[in-house]
């Protein structure tokens, strides 16, 4: 989830975050260049971690996760098909 508060961009990541949609939004934000950094909040069962990072680095991280997730789906589909 992305929210905007007084000039600062906030991104909240949970295990149910739609990474593909988030990646598209972050790539658009990088292309527009309106913000340089974002506050990223990683939420998990044991708590939350808050980190400030550049939007381009966050987009790269999310892109890597999307690619890994897509590869896992492909491998699972191949195992089922064999």
HUFENWO-V870995 format. One record per helix or strand. SS is the DSSP state (H for helix, E for strand). FROM is the first residue (numbers start at 1). LEN is the number of residues. If there is no record, write none. Layout:
{{SS;FROM;LEN} {SS;FROM;LEN}}
This chain:
{{E;2;4} {E;8;6} {H;19;14} {E;37;8} {E;47;8} {H;55;27}}
